[in-house]
Amino acid sequence: MLYQPDRTVVHLDMDSFFVSVECLKNPGLRGRPLLVGGNSDRAVVAACSYEARRFGIHSAMPMKLARRLCPEAIIIGGDMESYTRYSQLVTEIVADKVPVYEKSSIDEFYIDLSGMDRFFGCELFTRELRNTIIRELGLPVSYGLSTNKLVSKVATDEAKPNGYLTVRKGYEKAFLSPLPIEKMPMIGRQTAALLRQMGVKQVGTLSNIPPEYLQNLLGKNGIALWKRANGIDESPIVPYRDQKSIGTETTFQQDTIDVEFLKTQLLRMTEEICYELRQQNKLTGCVVVKLRYSDFNTVTKQVKIAYTSIDKTIKAHVMQLFDKLYDKRMLVRLVGVRLTHLIPGNYQISLFDDSEEMIKLTQAIDSIRNRFGMNLIASARTFTTVR
């Protein structure tokens, strides 16, 4: 048996969170096929009820296809303010009850209960925490409890909807082995297709492949994948801190009145912080632009927006704010962009307004930047020399 450290980790996940909040606001929606997302043909599904999933609908599916699969589905545009408010309420309950927790998305938490068994049974404690959330907020919640983040997350997925599952120490590999490889985090469509071509359909088969072979096949990810297939995950719980904003600013070597240059710099900075925002799995609800003139007079303007992390949407607001700010036609020595009202989430983009094409483009660009660096790819307009 492979060594596992003495840890107790809980993965807590709010079931179909957006849908559950909508049903809480309007109980008449319960039990009906419900889609949250944009209503246009180019929009995609941000979330769907379990009733809608029976028709083969899933998140990030084109809304046009979802409507074809289930014409009677109810479509709701989404209310990020409500989702954020309920997320904060869940966070307050978790923070009040547990010693260390990581908020990995707007509706997911990892909780470290290591060592608590000597004082209070971890399983009983976690069930009571779940019951508290259900009782006080009326929202369904599932959890998995095990020795690490990976196994507890997979256990949560197996326990849904509105259930719980414990995988005890020493049984991690046995729990994972019969599952399809697609249920293993880190395995995307391309990797799953490659493994299935090799005849690897279950996690157990994957766990028995020599790690050296997987390394030759998949590079450094091969070793990580082998460890996970064997139930090994040493990633720590990262204590939650509520980051308020993310931004950047540039002071020019020479003051300038070149409007196109100023706009280009703002767009370049916006691309950088949007990428950083997505890397942190966060969305922004407010955009701030800052200008400092040659006389050191500093002005700012901000606008609240629908929560997103996609460049195109945020850059449009940045340009609008700049046009409103730059009214003196004076030399400018500094420009800055800041994104505030941040919320956590693994929703890489705002699914309410963005088309499937824009989503895929953003993900492809981020993938290139992850491999080769931020400066390798950018919009044509931002290729310029900083003054």
C-alpha positions as CSV (number, residue, x, y, z in Angstrom):
1,M,0.0,0.0,0.0
2,L,1.3,3.4,-0.9
3,Y,2.0,5.9,1.9
4,Q,-0.6,8.5,2.7
5,P,0.0,11.2,5.3
6,D,-2.3,11.5,8.3
7,R,-4.7,14.1,7.0
8,T,-8.5,14.5,7.0
9,V,-9.8,16.7,4.2
10,V,-13.4,17.5,3.4
11,H,-14.6,18.8,0.0
12,L,-17.8,20.7,0.4
13,D,-19.8,21.5,-2.8
14,M,-23.1,23.4,-3.2
15,D,-25.2,21.3,-5.6
16,S,-26.1,23.1,-8.8
17,F,-25.5,26.3,-7.0
18,F,-26.9,28.9,-9.4
19,V,-30.0,26.7,-10.0
20,S,-30.5,26.1,-6.3
21,V,-30.4,29.9,-5.6
22,E,-32.9,30.5,-8.3
23,C,-35.2,27.8,-6.9
24,L,-34.8,29.4,-3.4
25,K,-35.9,32.7,-4.9
26,N,-38.8,31.1,-6.8
27,P,-39.9,27.8,-5.3
28,G,-42.1,27.2,-8.4
29,L,-39.0,26.3,-10.3
30,R,-38.2,23.3,-8.2
31,G,-38.4,20.0,-10.1
32,R,-38.4,21.6,-13.5
33,P,-35.7,21.6,-16.2
34,L,-34.0,24.9,-15.6
35,L,-31.1,26.5,-17.5
36,V,-29.1,29.5,-16.3
37,G,-27.3,31.5,-19.0
38,G,-27.8,33.8,-22.0
39,N,-30.9,33.4,-24.1
40,S,-29.3,34.0,-27.6
41,D,-28.3,31.2,-30.0
42,R,-24.6,32.1,-29.4
43,A,-24.8,31.9,-25.6
44,V,-23.9,28.9,-23.5
45,V,-25.4,27.2,-20.5
46,A,-23.8,28.4,-17.2
47,A,-25.7,25.9,-15.0
48,C,-28.5,23.5,-15.3
49,S,-30.8,21.6,-13.0
50,Y,-30.6,17.8,-12.6
51,E,-34.0,17.6,-14.4
52,A,-32.3,19.3,-17.4
53,R,-29.3,17.0,-17.2
54,R,-31.6,14.0,-17.9
55,F,-31.9,15.4,-21.4
56,G,-28.1,15.3,-21.9
57,I,-27.6,19.0,-21.1
58,H,-24.5,20.1,-19.3
59,S,-22.7,23.4,-18.4
60,A,-20.8,25.2,-21.2
61,M,-23.1,23.6,-23.8
62,P,-24.3,26.0,-26.5
63,M,-27.7,27.2,-25.5
64,K,-29.1,26.6,-28.9
65,L,-28.3,22.9,-28.6
66,A,-29.7,22.8,-25.0
67,R,-33.0,24.2,-26.2
68,R,-33.2,21.6,-29.0
69,L,-32.6,18.8,-26.5
70,C,-35.2,20.2,-24.1
71,P,-37.6,22.6,-25.7
72,E,-39.6,22.9,-22.4
73,A,-36.6,24.1,-20.4
74,I,-36.9,27.4,-18.5
75,I,-34.1,29.8,-19.2
76,I,-33.0,32.3,-16.6
77,G,-30.4,35.0,-17.4
78,G,-28.6,34.6,-14.0
79,D,-28.1,36.9,-11.1
80,M,-24.4,37.0,-10.0
81,E,-25.2,39.4,-7.1
82,S,-27.6,36.9,-5.5
83,Y,-25.1,34.0,-6.1
84,T,-22.3,36.1,-4.5
85,R,-24.5,36.9,-1.5
86,Y,-25.4,33.3,-0.9
87,S,-21.7,32.3,-1.4
88,Q,-20.7,34.8,1.3
89,L,-23.4,33.4,3.7
90,V,-22.0,29.8,3.2
91,T,-18.5,31.1,3.7
92,E,-19.5,32.8,7.0
93,I,-20.9,29.5,8.3
94,V,-17.8,27.5,7.2
95,A,-15.5,30.1,8.7
96,D,-17.4,30.1,12.0
97,K,-17.2,26.3,12.3
98,V,-13.8,25.1,11.0
99,P,-10.2,25.8,11.8
100,V,-8.7,26.0,8.2
101,Y,-10.5,26.1,4.9
102,E,-9.8,26.9,1.3
103,K,-12.5,28.5,-0.9
104,S,-11.7,27.1,-4.3
105,S,-14.6,28.6,-6.1
106,I,-17.9,30.5,-5.5
107,D,-19.5,27.3,-4.4
108,E,-16.7,24.9,-3.3
109,F,-14.6,24.5,-0.2
110,Y,-11.8,22.3,1.0
111,I,-11.7,22.0,4.8
112,D,-8.7,20.6,6.8
113,L,-9.9,18.7,9.8
114,S,-6.6,16.9,10.4
115,G,-6.2,16.0,14.1
116,M,-9.8,16.7,15.0
117,D,-10.8,13.1,15.5
118,R,-9.1,13.1,18.9
119,F,-11.5,15.8,20.0
120,F,-14.6,15.3,17.9
121,G,-15.5,12.7,15.2
122,C,-14.7,14.3,11.8
123,E,-17.6,12.5,10.1
124,L,-20.1,13.6,12.7
125,F,-18.7,17.2,12.6
126,T,-19.0,17.4,8.8
127,R,-22.5,16.1,8.8
128,E,-23.5,18.7,11.3
129,L,-21.8,21.4,9.3
130,R,-23.8,20.2,6.2
131,N,-27.0,20.2,8.2
132,T,-26.4,23.7,9.4
133,I,-26.0,25.0,5.9
134,I,-29.2,23.2,4.7
135,R,-31.1,24.4,7.8
136,E,-30.0,28.0,7.8
137,L,-29.9,28.7,4.0
138,G,-32.1,26.1,2.5
139,L,-29.5,25.1,-0.1
140,P,-28.5,21.5,-1.0
141,V,-24.9,20.6,-0.3
142,S,-22.8,17.5,-0.8
143,Y,-19.4,16.5,0.6
144,G,-16.7,14.0,0.4
145,L,-14.3,13.2,3.3
146,S,-10.9,11.5,2.8
147,T,-7.2,11.8,3.3
148,N,-6.6,14.4,0.5
149,K,-8.2,16.9,-1.8
150,L,-8.3,14.7,-4.8
151,V,-10.1,11.8,-3.3
152,S,-12.5,14.0,-1.3
153,K,-13.5,15.9,-4.4
154,V,-14.1,12.7,-6.4
155,A,-16.1,11.4,-3.4
156,T,-18.3,14.5,-3.5
157,D,-19.0,14.0,-7.2
158,E,-20.1,10.4,-6.4
159,A,-22.3,11.5,-3.5
160,K,-24.3,14.1,-5.5
161,P,-27.0,15.2,-5.4
162,N,-27.3,16.3,-1.8
163,G,-25.4,13.5,-0.3
164,Y,-22.1,12.6,1.4
165,L,-19.4,9.9,1.2
166,T,-16.4,9.0,3.3
167,V,-13.3,7.2,1.9
168,R,-11.2,6.0,4.7
169,K,-7.4,5.9,4.8
170,G,-6.0,2.9,2.9
171,Y,-9.0,2.6,0.7
172,E,-8.3,5.6,-1.6
173,K,-7.1,3.4,-4.5
174,A,-9.8,0.9,-4.1
175,F,-12.4,3.7,-4.3
176,L,-11.0,5.2,-7.4
177,S,-10.2,2.0,-9.3
178,P,-13.6,1.2,-10.8
179,L,-14.4,4.7,-11.9
180,P,-14.2,5.8,-15.5
181,I,-11.0,7.8,-16.2
182,E,-13.1,10.9,-17.1
183,K,-14.0,11.2,-13.5
184,M,-10.4,11.8,-12.5
185,P,-9.4,15.5,-12.2
186,M,-6.5,16.4,-14.7
187,I,-8.0,14.2,-17.4
188,G,-9.5,16.3,-20.2
189,R,-11.1,15.2,-23.4
190,Q,-7.8,14.8,-25.3
191,T,-6.1,12.8,-22.6
192,A,-9.1,10.6,-22.1
193,A,-9.4,9.9,-25.8
194,L,-5.7,9.0,-25.9
195,L,-6.0,6.7,-22.9
196,R,-9.1,5.0,-24.2
197,Q,-7.3,4.3,-27.5
198,M,-4.7,2.4,-25.4
199,G,-7.6,0.4,-23.8
200,V,-7.4,2.4,-20.5
201,K,-11.0,2.9,-19.5
202,Q,-10.9,2.8,-15.7
203,V,-8.8,4.5,-13.1
204,G,-7.6,1.2,-11.8
205,T,-6.1,0.3,-15.1
206,L,-4.3,3.6,-15.2
207,S,-2.9,3.2,-11.7
208,N,-1.2,0.0,-12.7
209,I,0.6,1.4,-15.7
210,P,4.3,2.0,-14.9
211,P,4.8,5.7,-14.1
212,E,7.9,5.8,-16.4
213,Y,5.6,4.9,-19.4
214,L,3.1,7.6,-18.5
215,Q,5.9,10.1,-18.2
216,N,7.2,9.2,-21.7
217,L,3.6,9.5,-23.0
218,L,2.4,12.6,-21.2
219,G,5.5,14.3,-20.0
220,K,5.7,15.5,-16.4
221,N,1.9,15.3,-16.2
222,G,2.2,11.6,-16.6
223,I,3.8,11.1,-13.1
224,A,1.2,13.4,-11.5
225,L,-1.6,11.5,-13.2
226,W,-0.2,8.1,-12.0
227,K,0.0,9.4,-8.4
228,R,-3.6,10.6,-8.6
229,A,-4.8,7.4,-10.1
230,N,-3.2,5.7,-7.0
231,G,-5.0,8.1,-4.7
232,I,-2.0,10.2,-3.8
233,D,-2.4,13.9,-3.6
234,E,-0.1,16.0,-1.5
235,S,-1.5,19.4,-2.4
236,P,-2.1,21.5,0.7
237,I,-5.2,23.4,1.8
238,V,-4.6,27.1,0.9
239,P,-6.2,29.2,3.7
240,Y,-8.8,31.5,2.2
241,R,-8.1,35.2,2.0
242,D,-10.6,37.7,0.5
243,Q,-8.5,39.5,-2.1
244,K,-10.1,42.9,-2.8
245,S,-8.6,43.9,-6.1
246,I,-6.1,43.2,-8.8
247,G,-4.5,45.9,-11.0
248,T,-1.4,47.5,-12.5
249,E,-0.2,51.0,-13.6
250,T,2.5,52.4,-15.8
251,T,4.5,55.6,-15.4
252,F,5.9,56.8,-18.7
253,Q,9.5,57.9,-19.2
254,Q,8.1,61.0,-21.0
255,D,4.7,62.5,-20.5
256,T,2.6,62.0,-23.6
257,I,-0.6,63.3,-25.3
258,D,-0.7,60.5,-27.8
259,V,-4.2,59.2,-27.3
260,E,-3.7,56.0,-29.3
261,F,-0.6,55.2,-27.4
262,L,-2.4,55.7,-24.1
263,K,-5.3,53.4,-25.2
264,T,-2.8,50.8,-26.4
265,Q,-1.1,50.8,-23.0
266,L,-4.4,50.5,-21.2
267,L,-5.5,47.6,-23.4
268,R,-2.1,45.8,-22.9
269,M,-2.4,46.2,-19.1
270,T,-6.0,45.0,-19.2
271,E,-5.0,41.8,-21.0
272,E,-2.4,41.1,-18.4
273,I,-4.6,41.5,-15.4
274,C,-7.5,39.6,-17.0
275,Y,-5.2,36.7,-17.6
276,E,-4.0,36.9,-14.0
277,L,-7.6,37.1,-12.9
278,R,-8.4,33.8,-14.7
279,Q,-5.3,32.2,-13.4
280,Q,-6.6,32.9,-9.9
281,N,-10.0,31.6,-10.8
282,K,-11.8,34.8,-10.1
283,L,-14.3,37.2,-11.6
284,T,-14.5,41.0,-11.3
285,G,-17.6,43.1,-10.9
286,C,-16.1,46.5,-11.1
287,V,-13.5,48.2,-13.5
288,V,-11.4,51.2,-12.4
289,V,-9.3,53.4,-14.7
290,K,-6.7,55.9,-13.4
291,L,-5.0,58.8,-15.1
292,R,-2.3,61.1,-13.8
293,Y,-1.6,64.3,-15.7
294,S,1.8,66.1,-16.0
295,D,0.7,68.5,-13.3
296,F,0.3,65.4,-11.0
297,N,-3.5,65.8,-10.8
298,T,-4.8,62.3,-10.6
299,V,-8.3,61.2,-11.6
300,T,-10.2,57.9,-11.6
301,K,-13.5,56.6,-12.8
302,Q,-15.1,53.2,-12.2
303,V,-18.1,51.2,-13.4
304,K,-19.9,48.2,-12.0
305,I,-20.3,45.4,-14.5
306,A,-21.8,41.9,-14.7
307,Y,-19.2,39.5,-13.2
308,T,-16.7,38.3,-15.8
309,S,-13.0,37.7,-16.5
310,I,-13.0,37.9,-20.3
311,D,-10.8,40.4,-22.0
312,K,-13.2,41.6,-24.6
313,T,-15.9,42.7,-22.1
314,I,-13.5,44.3,-19.7
315,K,-11.5,46.1,-22.3
316,A,-14.7,47.7,-23.7
317,H,-15.4,49.2,-20.3
318,V,-11.8,50.4,-19.9
319,M,-12.0,52.3,-23.2
320,Q,-15.3,53.9,-22.2
321,L,-13.9,55.0,-18.9
322,F,-10.8,56.4,-20.5
323,D,-12.9,58.4,-23.0
324,K,-14.8,59.9,-20.1
325,L,-11.6,60.6,-18.0
326,Y,-9.4,62.1,-20.7
327,D,-11.1,65.5,-21.1
328,K,-8.2,68.0,-20.3
329,R,-6.1,67.2,-23.4
330,M,-3.0,67.5,-21.2
331,L,0.1,65.5,-21.1
332,V,-0.3,62.2,-19.2
333,R,2.4,60.7,-17.1
334,L,0.7,57.6,-15.7
335,V,-2.2,55.3,-16.6
336,G,-3.6,52.4,-14.5
337,V,-6.3,49.7,-14.5
338,R,-7.8,48.0,-11.5
339,L,-10.4,45.3,-11.2
340,T,-12.3,45.2,-7.9
341,H,-15.4,43.5,-6.4
342,L,-13.6,40.1,-6.9
343,I,-15.4,36.9,-6.3
344,P,-13.8,33.4,-6.3
345,G,-14.8,30.9,-8.9
346,N,-13.5,28.3,-11.3
347,Y,-15.8,29.8,-13.9
348,Q,-13.1,31.0,-16.2
349,I,-15.4,33.3,-18.0
350,S,-18.8,34.9,-17.6
351,L,-21.0,32.3,-19.2
352,F,-24.1,34.5,-19.3
353,D,-23.1,36.7,-22.2
354,D,-20.1,35.1,-23.9
355,S,-20.5,33.0,-27.0
356,E,-19.0,29.5,-27.3
357,E,-16.5,30.8,-29.9
358,M,-15.3,33.5,-27.5
359,I,-15.0,31.0,-24.6
360,K,-12.9,28.6,-26.7
361,L,-10.7,31.5,-28.0
362,T,-10.0,32.7,-24.5
363,Q,-9.2,29.2,-23.3
364,A,-6.9,28.6,-26.2
365,I,-5.0,31.9,-25.7
366,D,-4.6,31.1,-22.0
367,S,-3.3,27.7,-22.8
368,I,-0.6,29.2,-25.0
369,R,0.3,31.7,-22.3
370,N,0.5,29.0,-19.7
371,R,3.0,27.1,-21.8
372,F,5.1,29.9,-23.3
373,G,4.5,33.0,-21.2
374,M,2.3,36.1,-21.2
375,N,4.3,38.0,-23.8
376,L,4.1,35.4,-26.6
377,I,0.5,36.2,-27.6
378,A,-1.5,39.4,-27.4
379,S,-4.0,41.4,-29.5
380,A,-2.4,43.1,-32.5
381,R,-3.1,46.6,-31.1
382,T,-1.1,46.0,-28.0
383,F,2.2,45.3,-29.8
384,T,4.0,48.6,-29.2
385,T,7.0,49.9,-27.4
386,V,6.5,51.3,-23.9
387,R,7.6,54.9,-23.6
